[in-house]
């Protein structure tokens, strides 16, 4: 594994850019999981600040600021029976990280997100964690995965944050789960998301690379390497827990910045076969394409 030794131009918390799908919208924040309270500010803070900027931009000129103007954060949760409790946990974590007004949107497991239930006046969308195939299915599944969402984000330039499963499905090609590649183990079976063979399905298309999460903690980097080596992904990023990758821009000029306690591991095809893994730490930047 090659470890990076510097940063590349770009980064910071400026405006949005053009993403792989061609839409112009806000930044995308990919969190690799983890619930370390000490990391809440650094992991969720950039997303909340981006949402606050979207909220300010949406206010009419001369509108008052202060009480009642905290950014409204839509928390999308696949409800396996404990959705209210999960939202309470998320609300506490987000309020710890910064001033915000979290709103729940619970999607019963096995059902699909109805575009009509998504409020039009939110300032940021957080797609939470859980069983990744269930989240993929909740957003429509297949090539038409939640076609309304990227344009909705782009219209107002509001940011998207994905935590664990929510980070995975943000990809153009989403590594949904599995622990076997052609019958050979590539990661621990208890990280398989109830799947056997590694499965790559169309995702939301908000970032051009595939995503895997809990990389260091669950040993999922091998799964990501297997799909890149097999030509099913051109580029993958494995994200450790308590770590966020902020993605701005898109095809041709996109960049990603790492923050948090862990690292992001870029996996690309190596000349002559296999893969090259380069690991980036907090404050470092890598090309998103």
NORPEKA-V748330 format. One line per field, one symbol per residue. psi: psi as a letter, one per 30 degrees, with the letter a starting at -180 (. if undefined). burial: + if it has 24 or more other ideal C-beta (glycine too) atoms within 12 Angstrom, else -. Layout:
psi->???
burial->???
This chain:
psi->kkklgalllaaahalaakaeffkkallkkjkgakhjeffeefefeeeeeeeeeeeeffklkfkllbkggkkjjkjkkjjgfheeeeeeeeeeeefeflklikkkjkjkkflkkkfffjkfglflkkjalajeeeeeefgelafgjiffeeeeeeeghklkkkjcefeefflejkjealfkjhfkkflkfggfhgldkkkklkafgflfllkllheeefhfeeeeeefeeggfkfkljkkllhkkjkkkabkegllkkklafblkjkjlkkkglalkkkkkakflklkf.
burial->---+------+----++++++-+-++++++++++++--+++++++++++++++++--+-----------++++++++++---+--++-+++-+++++++++++++++----++----+---++++++++++++++++++++---++-+++-+++-++++++++++++++++++++++++-+----++---+++-+-++++++++++++++++++++++++++++++++++-+++++++++++++++++++---+++++++++++++++------+-++++++-++++++
